[in-house]
């Protein structure tokens, strides 16, 4: 047996080793340093009553979803009908984090815009959008400059966080949620957390 | 009752595949005719039972028997009949059954069309195919039983994934599987030849038509998949270097190398160990593709629900099949030295060059596909490898392939005079470069990519014409029609397939150079312009489909004031899964496609419309059609039929004597 004829076999054994190890990994799971860590605190103006603030502490004791959205986000519109239906089913409260409503929109030049003007514009746009498409949110809060988004490591809209009674992030879903994701991933986790309490 | 019948039929098929795997092998080893003869009826019986199983499963889908878990998960009473049927393979379990059925069909085809192989060789071929069948049917039965009941039955099904409710689903998976699985025949021939040590020109001649037919199926399957992705996904792309696309492309590349290597082995007896290795490699990559898609180790749009036991089972299968064949290769191949010698400038050398390049290109695709997995396994982070990597490695590797592939047919076997070849082709080469530059200027898009692509396609077209002329000049004084008909169909096959590459390159180059896109918000009466066309939005209406609700936009397309087409892109929401889908609307033309997809509704009456202009995109698939036709011509060459007849007479004579 000449050595050179063993080369294909050796390469294959190496490859098979990697494939076997690959079976134990999950390529879909983008690691989030935030999972199983306390949710970063925030205190933001509510969309329905901007003079009132919603605090992370107010959600303590509940299992809830934090859904990052914006009216300029196309994928949000895809997931929206599902969120509306989900809110009707009353399974879990959904808090909307309206993310960079004005300055996130590529078509608006928000540089130099005063914060109160920007906020007013954001409120108008976001409310109009929820009126048109339905409002699934228990509350929505305004993250005008996206700072809370940074704390939560948001790098695309939409994203959804599952937060437990102790205020710990249990799961992060990137991209739109739809039936299958909710049924197979989120719902089992929600039920487990609800039972645990 | 009927699902249980299907389950039972599948178990019987497994038993028969075991018989087919063991008995003829033992017979061949002990030289017992009676045992060897068991292979054929076992293979044919196995097909009967797999077909029964498949029909039973299809029945559960058609009748909406939602006490069958698979039907409940992938069908719905409102699903149109055709998608109830295709839903059978729109999932993991059903597609495995389709895999097993394709294998069984190929095996039976071997028993029917290769009737004249030596009995012992045939017995080993059937034995090898039998073992593969055992692996896949048992995989289906043990880890992925399609007939599993759901008790109590579901009142309604979840419907087939809307992405798969498309005519593409009817033919894409069956074609692709016939291609993937078809390489098992070349593989079985190679293993049987390694077992007997008989790797000669006859072996190459037997394998060649089978390999080519499998390659034709795979070519068609990949082309249909690419066309489907083009019109379905809504952004006008035709190839995404998605892991699963790569999984089908790798066996295609290696299969192409195999076809050419078999030609050398058949004609000159050279490259024998290389050809065997390619035969093993091509089928191994088909299996690897199945593993990647079915195990979920790589993320992809094609991945179904994943399950670690399934991944482990199929990996074990992979290791057994490929491992054993490579051990056998290492053991037997050293004896295969020899074959005709050849010079540096010769047909053999050019074929070898292309073989090596195709193999390296295949390795590059493999590396890119598995690189995220390698890094993840070595704890070096999560990354994804995108189109830039593949384009950067693929173009430089394929450019010499295209150049060489047109030189090869002009070069003589064994050895040729380099000067003669250069003199013959210099004019075409020069003309190609000039044409490439000139056309790039004419379309006002001068870039390296564009000039290269245009020059390469000009080279293919010009040298193809030259090749045909040279071939016709071989028989002077005979009427042109007679001369045309005198050319063997294998030659036509080569000529067409190579020309197809040229047509394909034209399409890719033009799409890559002159593509134009526009996303625009439109309300009734508004117009937009792109690439010389004017688009007028005529409003959107709502309509109810069988299992979805749609908003349909009406857009008039005009050029220079004359209306060319009215396009109706749609936005659908499939009721059962509430999944939104974009249904594009395309005006197909020989020199350009106008491609519209409907985006979101921005406000009352206003929608985002995506307009895409795709010049020459049809040529990409026309190129594939020519390649496929080439394969069909090559496989139907008279010498394979003559071979069959000759062997038949010889065998009969032997029996008579």
Interface residues (C-beta under 8 A of the other chain):
Chain A: X1 X2 X5 X6 X8 X9 X12 X13 X15 X16 X18 X19 X20 X21 X22 X23 X24 X25 X27 X28 X30 X31 X74 X77 X78 X81 X82 X85 X132 X178 X179 X180
Chain B: X273 X277 X280 X281 X284 X291 X295 X296 X297 X298 X299 X308 X311 X312 X315 X318 X319 X322 X323 X326 X327 X329 X330 X331 X333 X334 X370 X372 X373 X374 X376 X377 X382 X573 X577 X578 X579 X580 X599 X600 X603 X604 X608
